[in-house]
């Protein structure tokens, strides 16, 4: 019987076929990470609810009560929670997918499978926390007796954009972290900084008009604005931000996949 050698840097057509063949591995890794996250924890799933609530409370006090940067025609906690939904998902997915290859070093160095599965499964895992936050968001809307507009039908589009942003960024960071472990210190700083340079806790109109084009190069600006438009019916003060975010997200994914595939064949040796 002929012996077949399977390598990580396979031909493109075969590689994408392998992603479909190994599709069950997406679910397995995601389910494993979910179990590990909540197994033998004191508050378990409640942590996924407590963290955004605490963050919203702090941001409401700082930006709404002290800074008065939230529009008065919306309840401040509701307005900020709308921004927290996509941001928290992105931040968690970006950080976990970025470290996913290093965390699974043992499996990567021993057996072949498309390495792209690993960062994607980490994003899927973070989506569970996002769904829990969505339930809390529904509770906020009931409490404030706020009826979502017809634009709520567009919410899946902005959810997909948030997923794509985390996926593309995670590909870049996960591949870079295999070779440069310094990125494990850089990622938390980028996530912390991004919270303040994204309109999570303040209104987009606070950004001077001459800076809005450059500001919208942050892909999460369009995503967060889209969430608020879909959930609250807030007029988007800069419609071009949606288009700019879409272009930037596509660019991040295309370059991320290209860099990931270029370096993937060396992962098992370097990691």
Backbone as numpy.savetxt, mean C-alpha at the origin, in Angstrom:
# Nx Ny Nz CAx CAy CAz Cx Cy Cz
16.16 -40.96 -17.48 15.31 -39.76 -17.48 16.19 -38.51 -17.48
15.86 -37.59 -18.37 16.62 -36.36 -18.49 16.40 -35.46 -17.28
17.44 -34.82 -16.86 17.37 -33.93 -15.71 17.14 -32.50 -16.18
16.20 -31.82 -15.59 15.86 -30.47 -15.98 16.28 -29.51 -14.89
17.01 -28.49 -15.26 17.44 -27.46 -14.31 16.51 -26.26 -14.43
15.94 -25.86 -13.32 15.01 -24.73 -13.30 15.68 -23.56 -12.61
15.72 -22.42 -13.28 16.39 -21.25 -12.73 15.40 -20.12 -12.55
15.79 -19.18 -11.69 14.91 -18.06 -11.41 14.81 -17.10 -12.59
15.86 -16.99 -13.39 15.84 -16.05 -14.50 15.36 -16.68 -15.78
14.19 -17.26 -15.79 13.68 -17.95 -16.96 13.19 -16.96 -18.01
12.93 -17.50 -19.22 12.42 -16.66 -20.30 11.12 -16.00 -19.87
10.88 -14.80 -20.39 9.73 -14.02 -19.95 8.42 -14.77 -20.10
8.20 -15.38 -21.30 6.93 -16.06 -21.53 6.74 -17.18 -20.52
7.78 -17.98 -20.28 7.68 -19.08 -19.33 7.50 -18.57 -17.90
8.12 -17.45 -17.59 8.04 -16.90 -16.24 6.61 -16.50 -15.90
5.94 -15.81 -16.82 4.58 -15.38 -16.56 3.63 -16.56 -16.53
3.95 -17.61 -17.27 3.16 -18.84 -17.16 3.34 -19.47 -15.79
4.58 -19.40 -15.29 4.86 -19.96 -13.96 4.08 -19.22 -12.87
3.91 -17.93 -13.04 3.12 -17.18 -12.06 1.71 -17.75 -11.96
1.14 -18.15 -13.06 -0.19 -18.75 -13.04 -0.14 -20.16 -12.45
0.90 -20.91 -12.80 1.04 -22.27 -12.28 1.22 -22.26 -10.76
1.88 -21.26 -10.24 2.14 -21.16 -8.81 1.13 -20.25 -8.10
-0.03 -20.07 -8.70 -1.02 -19.14 -8.14 -1.45 -19.51 -6.73
-1.47 -20.82 -6.42 -1.87 -21.21 -5.07 -0.86 -20.75 -4.03
0.38 -20.50 -4.47 1.40 -20.05 -3.53 1.09 -18.65 -3.03
0.41 -17.82 -3.84 -0.02 -16.50 -3.39 -0.89 -16.64 -2.13
-1.89 -17.52 -2.23 -2.82 -17.70 -1.12 -2.13 -18.33 0.09
-1.26 -19.30 -0.18 -0.58 -19.98 0.92 0.28 -19.02 1.73
1.10 -18.21 1.03 1.99 -17.28 1.73 1.20 -16.19 2.45
0.15 -15.71 1.79 -0.68 -14.68 2.42 -1.36 -15.22 3.67
-1.93 -16.43 3.59 -2.60 -17.03 4.73 -1.62 -17.32 5.86
-0.41 -17.78 5.50 0.61 -18.04 6.51 0.97 -16.76 7.27
1.14 -15.66 6.53 1.50 -14.39 7.16 0.39 -13.88 8.06
-0.86 -14.09 7.65 -1.99 -13.67 8.48 -2.02 -14.45 9.79
-1.79 -15.76 9.69 -1.78 -16.58 10.90 -0.64 -16.18 11.83
0.55 -15.94 11.24 1.70 -15.56 12.05 1.46 -14.21 12.73
0.81 -13.29 12.03 0.58 -11.96 12.57 -0.32 -11.99 13.79
-1.34 -12.83 13.77 -2.35 -12.79 14.83 -2.27 -13.97 15.81
-1.42 -14.94 15.52 -1.32 -16.09 16.42 -0.61 -15.70 17.71
-1.15 -16.15 18.82 -0.57 -15.94 20.15 -0.39 -14.45 20.46
-1.34 -13.63 20.00 -1.32 -12.21 20.35 -2.40 -11.96 21.40
-2.19 -10.94 22.21 -3.11 -10.65 23.29 -4.43 -10.07 22.77
-4.32 -9.10 21.86 -5.54 -8.47 21.36 -5.89 -8.90 19.94
-4.98 -9.65 19.29 -5.28 -10.24 17.99 -5.75 -9.25 16.95
-6.86 -9.56 16.30 -7.38 -8.74 15.22 -7.74 -7.34 15.71
-8.03 -7.20 17.01 -8.40 -5.89 17.55 -7.30 -4.85 17.32
-6.05 -5.31 17.19 -4.96 -4.37 16.94 -5.13 -3.68 15.59
-5.67 -4.42 14.61 -5.90 -3.83 13.30 -6.95 -2.72 13.37
-7.80 -2.75 14.37 -8.80 -1.71 14.55 -8.29 -0.61 15.48
-7.53 -0.99 16.51 -7.07 -0.01 17.49 -6.04 0.95 16.90
-5.15 0.45 16.05 -4.08 1.29 15.50 -4.62 2.46 14.67
-5.52 2.22 13.68 -6.03 3.38 12.94 -6.86 4.33 13.79
-7.60 3.78 14.78 -8.40 4.65 15.64 -7.51 5.58 16.46
-6.42 5.04 17.00 -5.50 5.86 17.78 -4.83 6.91 16.90
-4.44 6.49 15.69 -3.80 7.43 14.76 -4.74 8.55 14.38
-5.99 8.21 14.09 -6.99 9.21 13.73 -7.21 10.18 14.88
-7.27 9.67 16.11 -7.47 10.53 17.28 -6.34 11.54 17.42
-5.11 11.09 17.23 -3.95 11.98 17.36 -3.93 13.02 16.24
-4.16 12.56 15.00 -4.15 13.48 13.86 -5.30 14.48 13.94
-6.44 14.05 14.46 -7.57 14.95 14.62 -7.23 16.07 15.60
-6.59 15.71 16.69 -6.22 16.71 17.69 -5.20 17.69 17.13
-4.18 17.17 16.42 -3.10 18.03 15.94 -3.54 18.88 14.74
-4.14 18.24 13.73 -4.42 18.95 12.48 -5.78 19.63 12.48
-6.74 19.08 13.19 -8.08 19.68 13.19 -8.27 20.65 14.34
-7.91 20.23 15.55 -8.14 21.09 16.71 -7.09 22.20 16.82
-5.82 21.83 16.68 -4.76 22.83 16.82 -4.47 23.55 15.51
-4.28 22.77 14.44 -3.90 23.37 13.17 -5.06 23.90 12.34
-6.28 23.42 12.63 -7.47 23.82 11.88 -7.26 23.70 10.37
-6.80 22.53 9.95 -6.49 22.29 8.53 -7.51 21.36 7.88
-8.61 21.06 8.58 -9.66 20.18 8.05 -10.88 21.04 7.72
-11.50 20.86 6.55 -12.69 21.64 6.19 -13.78 21.51 7.24
-14.43 22.61 7.56 -15.44 22.62 8.63 -16.73 21.92 8.24
-16.95 21.70 6.93 -18.20 21.07 6.51 -18.16 19.55 6.60
-17.07 18.99 7.13 -16.97 17.55 7.35 -16.56 17.29 8.80
-17.09 16.24 9.43 -16.59 15.86 10.76 -15.10 15.51 10.64
-14.29 16.12 11.47 -12.83 15.95 11.36 -12.39 14.48 11.42
-12.90 13.66 12.38 -12.46 12.26 12.41 -12.82 11.50 11.13
-13.98 11.80 10.57 -14.41 11.14 9.35 -13.51 11.55 8.18
-13.22 12.84 8.08 -12.37 13.36 7.01 -10.98 12.72 7.07
-10.41 12.67 8.27 -9.07 12.12 8.43 -9.06 10.61 8.23
-10.11 9.93 8.69 -10.16 8.48 8.50 -10.17 8.13 7.03
-10.85 8.94 6.20 -10.87 8.70 4.76 -9.46 8.76 4.18
-8.63 9.65 4.72 -7.26 9.72 4.26 -6.40 8.60 4.82
-6.73 8.17 6.04 -5.96 7.11 6.68 -6.17 5.76 6.01
-7.36 5.51 5.48 -7.66 4.22 4.87 -6.63 3.82 3.82
-6.48 4.58 2.74 -5.50 4.18 1.72 -4.06 4.32 2.19
-3.80 5.35 3.04 -2.41 5.55 3.46 -1.93 4.40 4.34
-2.73 3.99 5.30 -2.32 2.90 6.18 -2.11 1.61 5.40
-3.00 1.35 4.44 -2.82 0.16 3.61 -1.51 0.23 2.84
-1.26 1.37 2.19 -0.03 1.51 1.42 1.20 1.38 2.31
1.21 2.08 3.45 2.38 2.09 4.32 2.70 0.67 4.83
1.65 -0.05 5.25 1.87 -1.41 5.76 2.33 -2.35 4.66
1.65 -2.29 3.51 1.99 -3.18 2.40 3.38 -2.86 1.85
3.71 -1.59 1.75 5.01 -1.17 1.23 6.14 -1.68 2.13
5.97 -1.51 3.44 7.01 -1.94 4.38 7.16 -3.46 4.41
6.04 -4.17 4.43 6.11 -5.63 4.55 6.54 -6.29 3.25
6.09 -5.78 2.11 6.55 -6.35 0.85 8.02 -6.03 0.61
8.47 -4.87 1.12 9.86 -4.51 0.97 10.81 -5.46 1.68
10.40 -5.96 2.83 11.25 -6.89 3.59 10.89 -8.35 3.35
9.97 -8.62 2.44 9.44 -9.97 2.27 10.48 -10.97 1.75
11.33 -10.54 0.83 12.32 -11.47 0.29 13.34 -11.87 1.35
13.79 -10.90 2.12 14.76 -11.19 3.18 14.11 -12.08 4.24
12.85 -11.84 4.55 12.14 -12.64 5.56 11.95 -14.09 5.10
11.90 -14.30 3.80 11.71 -15.65 3.25 12.99 -16.18 2.62
14.14 -15.77 3.17 15.44 -16.14 2.59 15.62 -17.65 2.51
15.17 -18.37 3.54 15.35 -19.82 3.55 14.65 -20.49 2.39
13.44 -20.07 2.11 12.68 -20.67 1.01 13.25 -20.27 -0.34
13.67 -19.04 -0.47 14.19 -18.55 -1.75 15.50 -19.23 -2.12
16.33 -19.52 -1.15 17.64 -20.11 -1.43 17.58 -21.62 -1.67
16.40 -22.22 -1.45 16.33 -23.68 -1.55 15.47 -24.21 -2.69
14.49 -23.47 -3.11 13.55 -24.01 -4.09 13.18 -22.93 -5.10
12.90 -23.39 -6.34 12.51 -22.43 -7.37 11.01 -22.15 -7.32
10.67 -20.90 -7.49 9.32 -20.43 -7.78 9.49 -18.98 -8.22
8.55 -18.43 -8.93 8.68 -17.02 -9.34 8.75 -16.13 -8.10
9.86 -15.44 -7.90 10.06 -14.66 -6.68 9.05 -13.52 -6.56
8.44 -13.16 -7.66 7.44 -12.10 -7.65 6.28 -12.44 -6.74
6.08 -13.73 -6.49 4.99 -14.18 -5.63 5.13 -13.62 -4.22
6.36 -13.51 -3.73 6.59 -13.14 -2.33 6.13 -11.72 -2.00
6.60 -10.69 -2.72 6.12 -9.34 -2.38 4.63 -9.14 -2.64
4.10 -9.81 -3.67 2.67 -9.68 -3.95 1.84 -10.26 -2.81
2.24 -11.41 -2.28 1.50 -12.03 -1.19 1.52 -11.15 0.06
2.60 -10.38 0.26 2.66 -9.47 1.41 1.65 -8.34 1.26
1.46 -7.87 0.04 0.46 -6.83 -0.21 -0.93 -7.38 0.06
-1.17 -8.62 -0.36 -2.47 -9.26 -0.12 -2.74 -9.38 1.37
-1.71 -9.72 2.14 -1.85 -9.83 3.59 -2.28 -8.51 4.22
-1.67 -7.42 3.77 -2.01 -6.10 4.30 -3.43 -5.69 3.94
-3.96 -6.28 2.88 -5.32 -5.95 2.45 -6.35 -6.38 3.49
-6.00 -7.39 4.30 -6.92 -7.84 5.36 -7.12 -6.74 6.38
-6.04 -6.08 6.80 -6.16 -4.95 7.73 -6.98 -3.83 7.11
-6.80 -3.64 5.81 -7.55 -2.59 5.12 -9.06 -2.87 5.17
-9.45 -4.12 4.98 -10.87 -4.48 5.03 -11.44 -4.25 6.43
-10.64 -4.55 7.46 -11.09 -4.29 8.83 -11.30 -2.79 9.04
-10.39 -1.99 8.50 -10.53 -0.53 8.62 -11.74 -0.03 7.85
-12.08 -0.69 6.76 -13.26 -0.30 5.99 -14.53 -0.50 6.81
-14.55 -1.57 7.60 -15.70 -1.82 8.47 -15.82 -0.70 9.51
-14.68 -0.30 10.08 -14.68 0.80 11.05 -15.14 2.09 10.39
-14.71 2.31 9.15 -15.12 3.49 8.41 -16.64 3.52 8.24
-17.22 2.38 7.98 -18.68 2.30 7.86 -19.35 2.69 9.17
-18.75 2.28 10.28 -19.27 2.65 11.59 -19.20 4.15 11.82
-18.11 4.79 11.38 -17.98 6.24 11.48 -19.09 6.93 10.69
-19.36 6.43 9.50 -20.36 7.07 8.64 -21.76 6.93 9.25
-22.02 5.79 9.86 -23.31 5.60 10.53 -23.42 6.54 11.74
-22.34 6.65 12.50 -22.35 7.49 13.69 -22.61 8.96 13.33
-21.95 9.42 12.24 -22.11 10.82 11.83 -23.28 11.00 10.87
-24.03 9.92 10.62 -25.19 9.96 9.74 -24.83 10.57 8.38
-23.75 10.04 7.83 -23.23 10.55 6.57 -23.53 9.55 5.46
-24.28 9.97 4.46 -24.64 9.09 3.35 -23.63 9.26 2.22
-22.99 8.18 1.77 -22.01 8.31 0.69 -22.67 8.71 -0.62
-21.96 9.44 -1.48 -22.52 9.88 -2.75 -22.50 8.75 -3.78
-23.03 9.04 -4.95 -23.03 8.03 -6.03 -21.61 7.68 -6.47
-20.67 8.59 -6.20 -19.27 8.35 -6.59 -18.65 7.19 -5.83
-19.34 6.68 -4.81 -18.81 5.54 -4.05 -18.57 4.34 -4.95
-19.27 4.30 -6.10 -19.10 3.20 -7.04 -17.69 3.19 -7.63
-16.99 4.33 -7.57 -15.63 4.42 -8.09 -14.57 4.02 -7.07
-15.00 3.72 -5.85 -14.03 3.39 -4.80 -13.12 2.22 -5.17
-13.63 1.13 -5.79 -12.72 0.04 -6.17 -11.57 0.48 -7.08
-11.80 1.50 -7.89 -10.74 2.00 -8.77 -9.59 2.56 -7.95
-9.92 3.33 -6.93 -8.89 3.93 -6.09 -8.26 2.90 -5.14
-9.03 1.88 -4.78 -8.46 0.77 -4.02 -7.41 0.05 -4.86
-7.73 -0.15 -6.14 -6.78 -0.80 -7.05 -5.53 0.06 -7.23
-5.71 1.38 -7.28 -4.56 2.27 -7.40 -3.66 2.19 -6.17
-4.27 2.11 -4.98 -3.48 1.97 -3.75 -2.73 0.65 -3.75
-3.40 -0.42 -4.18 -2.78 -1.74 -4.27 -1.60 -1.69 -5.24
-1.81 -1.06 -6.40 -0.76 -1.00 -7.42 0.44 -0.19 -6.94
0.19 0.90 -6.21 1.29 1.72 -5.68 2.14 0.92 -4.70
1.47 0.21 -3.79 2.20 -0.61 -2.82 2.96 -1.73 -3.52
2.34 -2.32 -4.54 2.97 -3.41 -5.29 4.22 -2.92 -6.00
4.11 -1.82 -6.75 5.25 -1.31 -7.49 6.38 -0.87 -6.57
6.03 -0.13 -5.52 7.06 0.30 -4.57 7.69 -0.87 -3.85
6.87 -1.88 -3.52 7.39 -3.07 -2.85 8.36 -3.85 -3.70
8.13 -3.89 -5.01 9.07 -4.58 -5.91 10.44 -3.91 -5.88
10.43 -2.59 -5.95 11.70 -1.86 -5.91 12.45 -2.11 -4.60
11.76 -1.90 -3.48 12.42 -1.99 -2.18 12.84 -3.43 -1.87
11.99 -4.41 -2.19 12.34 -5.80 -1.88 13.59 -6.23 -2.64
13.68 -5.84 -3.93 14.86 -6.20 -4.71 16.10 -5.48 -4.21
15.95 -4.20 -3.86 17.09 -3.44 -3.36 17.54 -3.94 -1.99
16.59 -4.36 -1.15 16.93 -4.78 0.20 17.72 -6.09 0.21
17.54 -6.92 -0.80 18.32 -8.16 -0.87 19.81 -7.84 -0.94
20.15 -6.83 -1.72 21.56 -6.47 -1.90 22.03 -5.41 -0.89
21.15 -4.49 -0.56 21.53 -3.39 0.34 20.62 -3.42 1.57
21.08 -4.03 2.63 20.24 -4.18 3.82 19.98 -2.86 4.55
20.70 -1.80 4.12 20.46 -0.49 4.72 19.03 -0.02 4.51
18.37 -0.56 3.49 17.02 -0.11 3.19 16.03 -0.45 4.28
16.38 -1.38 5.17 15.47 -1.68 6.27 15.38 -0.51 7.25
16.37 0.39 7.21 16.32 1.60 8.03 15.69 2.76 7.25
15.82 2.73 5.94 15.30 3.80 5.10 13.79 3.73 4.97
13.25 2.51 4.84 11.81 2.33 4.60 10.95 2.96 5.70
11.22 2.69 7.00 10.39 3.33 8.04 10.43 4.86 7.99
11.59 5.41 7.64 11.71 6.87 7.52 10.86 7.39 6.37
10.89 6.68 5.23 10.09 7.09 4.07 8.61 7.03 4.39
8.19 5.98 5.09 6.78 5.83 5.46 6.35 6.96 6.41
7.20 7.26 7.39 6.88 8.32 8.35 6.81 9.68 7.67
7.76 9.94 6.77 7.77 11.20 6.04 6.56 11.31 5.12
6.20 10.18 4.48 5.09 10.19 3.54 3.77 10.54 4.19
3.62 10.24 5.46 2.38 10.58 6.17 2.13 12.09 6.16
3.21 12.87 6.19 3.08 14.31 6.27 3.09 14.99 4.90
3.68 14.34 3.89 3.69 14.94 2.56 2.56 14.40 1.69
1.65 13.67 2.31 0.43 13.21 1.64 -0.76 13.85 2.38
-1.85 14.15 1.67 -2.98 14.85 2.31 -3.84 13.93 3.17
-3.19 13.26 4.13 -3.90 12.33 5.00 -4.75 13.09 6.01
-4.17 14.09 6.65 -4.84 14.77 7.76 -5.14 16.22 7.46
-4.98 16.64 6.23 -5.28 18.03 5.90 -5.89 18.11 4.51
-6.47 19.23 4.21 -7.14 19.45 2.94 -6.12 19.78 1.86
-6.35 19.24 0.67 -5.44 19.47 -0.46 -5.29 20.96 -0.76
-6.33 21.75 -0.51 -6.29 23.18 -0.82 -5.27 23.92 0.04
-4.76 23.28 1.08 -3.72 23.91 1.90 -2.40 24.01 1.14
-2.26 23.23 0.09 -1.04 23.28 -0.72 -1.14 24.47 -1.68
-0.18 25.38 -1.68 -0.24 26.52 -2.60 -0.41 26.07 -4.05
-1.19 26.79 -4.81 -1.55 26.37 -6.16 -0.33 26.16 -7.05
0.71 26.96 -6.88 1.88 26.84 -7.74 2.68 25.57 -7.47
2.42 24.92 -6.33 3.15 23.70 -5.99 2.32 22.42 -6.21
1.08 22.56 -6.63 0.20 21.40 -6.69 0.61 20.38 -7.76
1.14 20.87 -8.86 1.57 19.94 -9.91 2.70 19.05 -9.40
3.71 19.67 -8.80 4.84 18.90 -8.25 4.37 18.02 -7.09
3.48 18.55 -6.27 2.96 17.80 -5.13 2.24 16.54 -5.58
1.56 16.61 -6.72 0.79 15.48 -7.22 1.67 14.37 -7.79
2.97 14.60 -7.90 3.88 13.54 -8.33 3.95 12.42 -7.29
3.56 12.75 -6.06 3.39 11.71 -5.04 2.12 10.94 -5.41
2.23 9.68 -5.81 1.05 8.95 -6.31 -0.06 8.81 -5.30
0.27 8.86 -4.00 -0.76 8.72 -2.98 -1.64 9.96 -2.86
-1.20 11.08 -3.45 -2.03 12.29 -3.43 -3.32 12.04 -4.20
-3.21 11.50 -5.41 -4.39 11.20 -6.20 -5.23 10.11 -5.59
-4.58 9.11 -4.98 -5.31 8.00 -4.36 -6.14 8.50 -3.18
-5.52 9.27 -2.30 -6.22 9.79 -1.11 -7.33 10.75 -1.52
-7.03 11.62 -2.47 -8.06 12.54 -2.96 -9.23 11.77 -3.57
-8.90 10.68 -4.26 -9.95 9.85 -4.85 -10.81 9.17 -3.81
-10.19 8.71 -2.73 -10.96 8.10 -1.65 -11.93 9.11 -1.04
-11.45 10.31 -0.79 -12.32 11.32 -0.19 -13.45 11.72 -1.15
-13.13 11.80 -2.42 -14.16 12.15 -3.40 -15.21 11.06 -3.48
-14.78 9.79 -3.43 -15.71 8.68 -3.55 -16.54 8.48 -2.29
-15.95 8.69 -1.13 -16.64 8.41 0.13 -17.40 9.61 0.66
-16.78 10.78 0.56 -17.39 11.99 1.14 -18.05 12.88 0.11
-17.73 12.67 -1.17 -18.25 13.55 -2.20 -17.53 14.88 -2.24
-16.33 14.91 -1.62 -15.55 16.15 -1.59 -15.11 16.52 -2.99
-15.35 17.73 -3.45 -14.86 18.15 -4.77 -13.34 18.05 -4.83
-12.83 17.42 -5.87 -11.39 17.33 -6.00 -10.84 18.68 -6.47
-10.04 19.36 -5.65 -9.57 20.69 -6.00 -8.56 20.71 -7.15
-8.03 19.54 -7.51 -7.03 19.47 -8.57 -7.23 18.17 -9.34
-8.20 18.13 -10.26 -8.55 16.89 -10.97 -7.36 16.25 -11.68
-6.38 17.06 -12.08 -5.23 16.52 -12.78 -4.43 15.55 -11.91
-4.61 15.64 -10.59 -3.86 14.75 -9.69 -4.21 13.29 -9.93
-5.45 12.99 -10.34 -5.83 11.62 -10.64 -5.00 11.08 -11.80
-4.92 11.87 -12.87 -4.18 11.45 -14.05 -2.69 11.32 -13.76
-2.16 12.31 -13.02 -0.73 12.28 -12.69 -0.41 11.05 -11.85
-1.26 10.77 -10.85 -1.04 9.59 -10.01 -1.07 8.33 -10.84
-2.02 8.23 -11.77 -2.11 7.04 -12.61 -0.85 6.82 -13.42
-0.32 7.90 -14.01 0.90 7.78 -14.82 2.08 7.38 -13.95
2.22 8.01 -12.78 3.34 7.70 -11.89 3.26 6.26 -11.40
2.05 5.80 -11.07 1.88 4.41 -10.60 2.29 3.42 -11.68
1.85 3.65 -12.92 2.23 2.77 -14.03 3.75 2.77 -14.20
4.36 3.93 -14.10 5.82 4.03 -14.23 6.52 3.26 -13.13
6.03 3.37 -11.90 6.64 2.65 -10.78 6.54 1.14 -10.99
5.39 0.67 -11.45 5.20 -0.76 -11.66 6.08 -1.28 -12.79
6.09 -0.57 -13.92 6.88 -1.02 -15.07 8.37 -1.07 -14.72
8.88 -0.01 -14.12 10.30 0.00 -13.76 10.59 -0.98 -12.63
9.63 -1.13 -11.70 9.81 -2.07 -10.60 9.89 -3.50 -11.08
8.99 -3.88 -11.99 9.02 -5.24 -12.54 10.32 -5.46 -13.32
10.73 -4.46 -14.10 11.96 -4.59 -14.89 13.17 -4.78 -13.98
13.28 -3.97 -12.93 14.42 -4.10 -12.03 14.37 -5.41 -11.25
13.18 -5.78 -10.81 13.01 -7.02 -10.07 13.44 -8.22 -10.92
12.99 -8.26 -12.18 13.35 -9.37 -13.06 14.83 -9.38 -13.37
15.41 -8.19 -13.48 16.83 -8.09 -13.81 17.69 -8.65 -12.69
17.29 -8.43 -11.45 18.09 -8.86 -10.29 17.63 -10.18 -9.69
16.50 -10.69 -10.14 15.92 -11.87 -9.52 16.82 -13.09 -9.58
17.54 -13.25 -10.66 18.39 -14.44 -10.82 19.53 -14.49 -9.80
19.82 -13.38 -9.14 20.91 -13.35 -8.16 20.41 -13.45 -6.72
19.08 -13.45 -6.52 18.55 -13.42 -5.17 19.06 -14.58 -4.31
19.00 -15.80 -4.85 19.37 -16.99 -4.07 20.83 -16.94 -3.65
21.68 -16.34 -4.45 23.12 -16.28 -4.11 23.42 -15.17 -3.11
22.75 -14.03 -3.28 23.07 -12.86 -2.45 22.40 -12.92 -1.09
21.16 -13.46 -1.05 20.36 -13.37 0.15 20.92 -14.18 1.32
